[in-house]
Amino acid sequence: MNDSVFHRLYDAYHQDVFQFLIYLVKNRLLAEDLSHEVYVRVLRSYDQFTGKSSEKTWLFAIAKNVAIDHFRKQAVRQKHSLDYFDWETEQLRSSTPSPEDTLLLSDEFQQLEAALENCTGDQKMVIVMRFFQELSISETAQILDWTEAKVKTTQFRAIKVLREQLQHEREKEAKWQ
């Protein structure tokens, strides 16, 4: 891989990859570290890129794998102190947002992010890719190595969970007023 190809990829996609990682890990410094890991992997494996997908979907697939690897390593570290770790519900959970990040978010977005924590790891990834990163169903399917039908089903279920959670929050607020 020559420098111009790397710089082109970095310039074109680094902000999207970084934002995607922030949504997954909810920690700016960690997202920066993971973003660097993405581009290390890009350097190591660009010669294996066959062009079956776009470079963007390839980069997001690498970013997704880097995030999952991070959570797996974190889980292994915690396993010594925890008796049980449920991958279905905990795979993409992260620590709470920092105070400065919380101040920057609007109330509605905070409610959405809180509701997103009630989704499974797969649902969370689909919502982040589809709505925050504005990837198509096809691109999301390629990144996750799923069928488009699975992406649509997961998206449908995630939206249902989000609607229920947000409605519950609205009802709680209405009681207090």
N, C-alpha and C positions, 0 to 999 in steps of 0.2 A: 504494500500500500504506500503510495507516495504521499508526500506532505500536502499537496494541493487537494487531493481527494479527502484526506482526513479533515483539513481545514474547511472544505466545502460542507462536509457532513456536520461538523461541529457548528459552523455558522448557521446552517439552515435549521438545525433541530435541537441545539443544546437547551434553548429556553423551554421548548415543549417537553423534552425529556426531564428537565429539572422540575417543572411544574407537576408533571405526572408523579414523580417520586415524592414531592412534597405532599401531594394528596394522599399517597399511600403511607408515608412514615410520619407525617405531621411534625417534622423537625427539620428546620432549614439547614443546620450544620450537617446532620446525617444525610439529608438529601444531596447536599453538595458532595459529600464523600462518596455516596452511592453513584452519583452522576459521573464522578471521576472514574469509578470502577467500570461503568458502562463503556466509557471511551477507551479504557485499557483493553477491555474485551473486544471492542471494535478493532483496535490495532492488531490484536492477536489473531482475529478470525476473519478479517475482511477478505482474505484470499479464498475463504470457503463460501462467501456470499455468492449465490448462484443467480440471483435476480428473479427468482420465482415469485417474490413479493417486492413491494417497493422498499426503498432504503428506509423510509419512515417506519413502515411496519416492522422491518427487521430491527431497527433501533429500539422501538417500543417493546418488542419481544425480549431483547437483551435487557432492557430496563426492568421489565416485569420479572425476569429470572434473577436479576441482581437483587431486587427487593425481596423476592421469595427466599433467596439464599440468605439474605440478612436476617429475616425472621426465623428461618430454620436454625441458623447459628445462635441467634438469641434464645430460641427455645431450648437448644441443647444446653446452653449455659444455665438456663433457668431450671432445666429438668432435674439438676442436682438438688435444687431447693424446692421443687414442686413435685408432687406425686403424680399429677395428671396434666396433660396438655391436650386440648381438643382442637385438632387442626381445622375441622370444619367451621368452627366459630371463632377461633383465635388466630388463624393463619396470618391475617393482615392487620391485626390490632396493633396499635402503637400507644405510646404514652400520651398524656394529655398535651394539648398545644401550649406553647410557652405564653406567658402573660402578654408579651408584645404582639405575638401573632393573634391572640384573642382580641386585643384592642383594635386591630386592623380589620377584623371581620365584622360585617353587619350582623344585626340580631337574626335576621332571616337566614343568612348563610350559616351562622352558628347553629341554628336549629336544624338546618339541613345536614350539616356535618355530624351533629349529635345523632340524628336519625340514621345516618349512613353507618354509624357504628353498630346498629342493630341488624345490619345486613350480614350475610355470610361473606367470607373473603372473596369468593367468585363474584357475588353480586356487587360488592364494592368495586372490584376491578372493572367490571363492565360499566357501571355508572360513571366512574372516573374517566374511562376511555371514551365512552359514547358522548357524555354531556360536558365534562370539564375539558377534555382534550379534543372534542368534536371529531372523533374518528368515526368512520362509517361502520356499518355492521360487518361488511366484508373485511375491512382492515382489522377490526377487533377480533374477528374469527381467526384471521391469519396470525395475529400476535399471540392469541391464546391457544392456537392450534386446536380450535373447535370448529364445529359446523356452524353455519349461519343460524340454523334453527336453534341450536343450543344458546347462542348469544341472545337471540330474540326471547327465548323462554326465560333465561336468567334475568334479562333486562325487565321483562314483564313482572316477574316475581319481586325483583328489587324495587321497582316503582310501587308495587302494591304495599310492600313493607314501609317504604318512605311515606306514602300517603297516610297509612294508618298511624304511623308515629307522629307525623305533623298534625294530623287531625286530633290526636290525643293531646298534644301540646296545646293546641288552640282551645280545646275544651277545658283544660286545666287553667289556662289564662283567663278564660271567660268566667270561671267560678270565682276567681280572685277579684274580679272587677265588679 
